[in-house]
Amino acid sequence: MPKLLVDGPEVFTDDGQVTNSDTEQFLTRSMEEFRDHIVRVLSVLTPRNT
């Protein structure tokens, strides 16, 4: 199972905003890659009408 560890109290503001642009880019890329992974998995597991 994929995991992302983001450590440190200064990473997020109290309302959940990311405080560092490099961290924001990392999280964005990681979530895009995870989305692509899910799409690939579902394309194999989802039956197709033939």
VEXLO-52809 format. One record per atom (N, C-alpha, C, O, CB): residue number from 1; residue in three letters; chain; atom name; x, y negated, z. Coordinates in steps of 0.02 Angstrom, whole numbers. Glycine has a CB too. Example, Ala and Ser with C-alpha at 12.3 -4.5 7.8 and 13.67 -1.06 7.14 Angstrom:
   seq   type   mol   atom     east    north       up
     1    ALA     A      N      660      284      390
     1    ALA     A     CA      615      225      390
     1    ALA     A      C      660      165      390
     1    ALA     A      O      712      166      423
     1    ALA     A     CB      565      224      452
     2    SER     A      N      642      112      354
     2    SER     A     CA      684       53      357
     2    SER     A      C      645       -2      394
     2    SER     A      O      670      -57      402
     2    SER     A     CB      704       30      286
This chain:
   seq   type   mol   atom     east    north       up
     1    MET     A      N       42       59        0
     1    MET     A     CA        0        0        0
     1    MET     A      C       45      -62        0
     1    MET     A      O       90      -68       41
     1    MET     A     CB      -48        0       61
     2    PRO     A      N       32     -109      -46
     2    PRO     A     CA       73     -170      -48
     2    PRO     A      C       64     -213       14
     2    PRO     A      O        9     -216       43
     2    PRO     A     CB       54     -211     -110
     3    LYS     A      N      118     -245       34
     3    LYS     A     CA      116     -290       92
     3    LYS     A      C      154     -353       76
     3    LYS     A      O      203     -353       38
     3    LYS     A     CB      146     -256      155
     4    LEU     A      N      132     -408      105
     4    LEU     A     CA      169     -471      103
     4    LEU     A      C      177     -494      174
     4    LEU     A      O      129     -499      212
     4    LEU     A     CB      132     -525       60
     5    LEU     A      N      239     -509      193
     5    LEU     A     CA      252     -535      259
     5    LEU     A      C      272     -608      252
     5    LEU     A      O      320     -624      218
     5    LEU     A     CB      307     -495      295
     6    VAL     A      N      235     -651      285
     6    VAL     A     CA      251     -722      286
     6    VAL     A      C      256     -740      359
     6    VAL     A      O      207     -736      396
     6    VAL     A     CB      197     -766      248
     7    ASP     A      N      315     -761      380
     7    ASP     A     CA      328     -771      451
     7    ASP     A      C      342     -845      466
     7    ASP     A      O      370     -881      425
     7    ASP     A     CB      387     -728      473
     8    GLY     A      N      321     -865      524
     8    GLY     A     CA      336     -931      549
     8    GLY     A      C      274     -974      556
     8    GLY     A      O      231     -974      512
     8    GLY     A     CB      385     -966      503
     9    PRO     A      N      268    -1009      611
     9    PRO     A     CA      209    -1050      624
     9    PRO     A      C      204    -1110      577
     9    PRO     A      O      149    -1137      568
     9    PRO     A     CB      208    -1074      695
    10    GLU     A      N      260    -1130      547
    10    GLU     A     CA      259    -1189      505
    10    GLU     A      C      239    -1174      433
    10    GLU     A      O      236    -1219      391
    10    GLU     A     CB      326    -1222      506
    11    VAL     A      N      224    -1111      417
    11    VAL     A     CA      207    -1091      348
    11    VAL     A      C      138    -1117      329
    11    VAL     A      O      128    -1138      272
    11    VAL     A     CB      211    -1015      341
    12    PHE     A      N       91    -1116      375
    12    PHE     A     CA       22    -1136      362
    12    PHE     A      C        1    -1192      409
    12    PHE     A      O       22    -1195      467
    12    PHE     A     CB      -26    -1076      368
    13    THR     A      N      -40    -1237      383
    13    THR     A     CA      -70    -1288      426
    13    THR     A      C     -128    -1256      464
    13    THR     A      O     -146    -1199      451
    13    THR     A     CB      -95    -1350      385
    14    ASP     A      N     -157    -1293      511
    14    ASP     A     CA     -214    -1266      550
    14    ASP     A      C     -273    -1249      506
    14    ASP     A      O     -313    -1205      524
    14    ASP     A     CB     -235    -1316      602
    15    ASP     A      N     -281    -1283      449
    15    ASP     A     CA     -338    -1268      405
    15    ASP     A      C     -319    -1219      349
    15    ASP     A      O     -358    -1211      301
    15    ASP     A     CB     -365    -1332      375
    16    GLY     A      N     -260    -1187      354
    16    GLY     A     CA     -242    -1134      308
    16    GLY     A      C     -203    -1155      246
    16    GLY     A      O     -191    -1112      203
    16    GLY     A     CB     -302    -1100      287
    17    GLN     A      N     -185    -1217      240
    17    GLN     A     CA     -145    -1239      182
    17    GLN     A      C      -73    -1217      190
    17    GLN     A      O      -46    -1216      246
    17    GLN     A     CB     -150    -1316      174
    18    VAL     A      N      -41    -1199      134
    18    VAL     A     CA       29    -1180      135
    18    VAL     A      C       71    -1244      135
    18    VAL     A      O       59    -1289       96
    18    VAL     A     CB       47    -1134       74
    19    THR     A      N      121    -1246      179
    19    THR     A     CA      159    -1308      189
    19    THR     A      C      221    -1313      143
    19    THR     A      O      249    -1367      136
    19    THR     A     CB      181    -1313      260
    20    ASN     A      N      241    -1258      113
    20    ASN     A     CA      302    -1258       72
    20    ASN     A      C      285    -1236        1
    20    ASN     A      O      253    -1185       -8
    20    ASN     A     CB      356    -1211      103
    21    SER     A      N      306    -1275      -48
    21    SER     A     CA      287    -1260     -118
    21    SER     A      C      319    -1194     -142
    21    SER     A      O      288    -1159     -182
    21    SER     A     CB      308    -1317     -164
    22    ASP     A      N      379    -1178     -120
    22    ASP     A     CA      410    -1114     -139
    22    ASP     A      C      369    -1055     -112
    22    ASP     A      O      359    -1005     -147
    22    ASP     A     CB      482    -1110     -114
    23    THR     A      N      346    -1061      -50
    23    THR     A     CA      305    -1008      -21
    23    THR     A      C      238    -1004      -57
    23    THR     A      O      213     -949      -69
    23    THR     A     CB      293    -1021       54
    24    GLU     A      N      210    -1060      -75
    24    GLU     A     CA      146    -1060     -112
    24    GLU     A      C      155    -1026     -179
    24    GLU     A      O      112     -986     -199
    24    GLU     A     CB      121    -1133     -122
    25    GLN     A      N      209    -1040     -214
    25    GLN     A     CA      222    -1007     -278
    25    GLN     A      C      232     -932     -269
    25    GLN     A      O      207     -892     -309
    25    GLN     A     CB      283    -1037     -312
    26    PHE     A      N      268     -912     -217
    26    PHE     A     CA      279     -842     -202
    26    PHE     A      C      213     -806     -190
    26    PHE     A      O      200     -753     -217
    26    PHE     A     CB      326     -834     -141
    27    LEU     A      N      171     -836     -148
    27    LEU     A     CA      106     -806     -133
    27    LEU     A      C       61     -802     -194
    27    LEU     A      O       27     -753     -205
    27    LEU     A     CB       70     -845      -77
    28    THR     A      N       62     -854     -234
    28    THR     A     CA       22     -855     -296
    28    THR     A      C       44     -800     -343
    28    THR     A      O        3     -762     -369
    28    THR     A     CB       27     -924     -331
    29    ARG     A      N      109     -795     -356
    29    ARG     A     CA      135     -742     -401
    29    ARG     A      C      120     -673     -373
    29    ARG     A      O      100     -628     -410
    29    ARG     A     CB      212     -750     -411
    30    SER     A      N      128     -665     -308
    30    SER     A     CA      115     -600     -278
    30    SER     A      C       43     -580     -285
    30    SER     A      O       28     -522     -299
    30    SER     A     CB      135     -601     -204
    31    MET     A      N       -3     -626     -274
    31    MET     A     CA      -74     -610     -280
    31    MET     A      C      -93     -597     -353
    31    MET     A      O     -136     -556     -367
    31    MET     A     CB     -116     -668     -252
    32    GLU     A      N      -62     -632     -400
    32    GLU     A     CA      -75     -618     -471
    32    GLU     A      C      -51     -548     -490
    32    GLU     A      O      -85     -512     -526
    32    GLU     A     CB      -40     -671     -515
    33    GLU     A      N        8     -529     -465
    33    GLU     A     CA       33     -462     -478
    33    GLU     A      C      -10     -409     -446
    33    GLU     A      O      -21     -356     -475
    33    GLU     A     CB      105     -456     -453
    34    PHE     A      N      -35     -423     -386
    34    PHE     A     CA      -80     -375     -353
    34    PHE     A      C     -145     -368     -392
    34    PHE     A      O     -171     -313     -400
    34    PHE     A     CB      -95     -398     -281
    35    ARG     A      N     -172     -424     -416
    35    ARG     A     CA     -233     -422     -458
    35    ARG     A      C     -221     -378     -519
    35    ARG     A      O     -262     -336     -536
    35    ARG     A     CB     -253     -494     -479
    36    ASP     A      N     -164     -388     -553
    36    ASP     A     CA     -148     -349     -612
    36    ASP     A      C     -143     -274     -595
    36    ASP     A      O     -165     -232     -634
    36    ASP     A     CB      -83     -373     -643
    37    HIS     A      N     -115     -259     -537
    37    HIS     A     CA     -110     -190     -514
    37    HIS     A      C     -180     -160     -505
    37    HIS     A      O     -193     -104     -527
    37    HIS     A     CB      -70     -186     -448
    38    ILE     A      N     -224     -197     -473
    38    ILE     A     CA     -292     -172     -462
    38    ILE     A      C     -328     -161     -528
    38    ILE     A      O     -363     -111     -536
    38    ILE     A     CB     -332     -222     -418
    39    VAL     A      N     -319     -206     -575
    39    VAL     A     CA     -350     -198     -642
    39    VAL     A      C     -325     -134     -675
    39    VAL     A      O     -364      -97     -704
    39    VAL     A     CB     -335     -259     -687
    40    ARG     A      N     -260     -121     -670
    40    ARG     A     CA     -232      -59     -700
    40    ARG     A      C     -261        3     -666
    40    ARG     A      O     -279       50     -700
    40    ARG     A     CB     -155      -59     -695
    41    VAL     A      N     -264        2     -600
    41    VAL     A     CA     -290       60     -564
    41    VAL     A      C     -363       71     -582
    41    VAL     A      O     -384      128     -595
    41    VAL     A     CB     -283       49     -487
    42    LEU     A      N     -402       18     -583
    42    LEU     A     CA     -473       26     -599
    42    LEU     A      C     -484       49     -671
    42    LEU     A      O     -532       84     -685
    42    LEU     A     CB     -510      -39     -588
    43    SER     A      N     -440       29     -716
    43    SER     A     CA     -447       51     -786
    43    SER     A      C     -437      127     -792
    43    SER     A      O     -464      157     -839
    43    SER     A     CB     -397       14     -831
    44    VAL     A      N     -400      157     -747
    44    VAL     A     CA     -390      229     -747
    44    VAL     A      C     -446      264     -710
    44    VAL     A      O     -468      318     -731
    44    VAL     A     CB     -323      247     -717
    45    LEU     A      N     -470      235     -657
    45    LEU     A     CA     -520      268     -614
    45    LEU     A      C     -592      258     -637
    45    LEU     A      O     -636      298     -621
    45    LEU     A     CB     -514      243     -544
    46    THR     A      N     -605      205     -674
    46    THR     A     CA     -673      189     -696
    46    THR     A      C     -690      229     -758
    46    THR     A      O     -655      224     -809
    46    THR     A     CB     -681      113     -709
    47    PRO     A      N     -744      270     -754
    47    PRO     A     CA     -763      309     -814
    47    PRO     A      C     -786      262     -871
    47    PRO     A      O     -817      211     -860
    47    PRO     A     CB     -820      358     -796
    48    ARG     A      N     -768      282     -930
    48    ARG     A     CA     -788      244     -990
    48    ARG     A      C     -843      280    -1026
    48    ARG     A      O     -844      342    -1028
    48    ARG     A     CB     -728      232    -1036
    49    ASN     A      N     -889      242    -1055
    49    ASN     A     CA     -940      272    -1098
    49    ASN     A      C     -909      286    -1166
    49    ASN     A      O     -882      240    -1197
    49    ASN     A     CB    -1003      225    -1104
    50    THR     A      N     -913      348    -1188
    50    THR     A     CA     -885      364    -1253
    50    THR     A      C     -937      386    -1302
    50    THR     A      O     -921      402    -1360
    50    THR     A     CB     -833      418    -1246
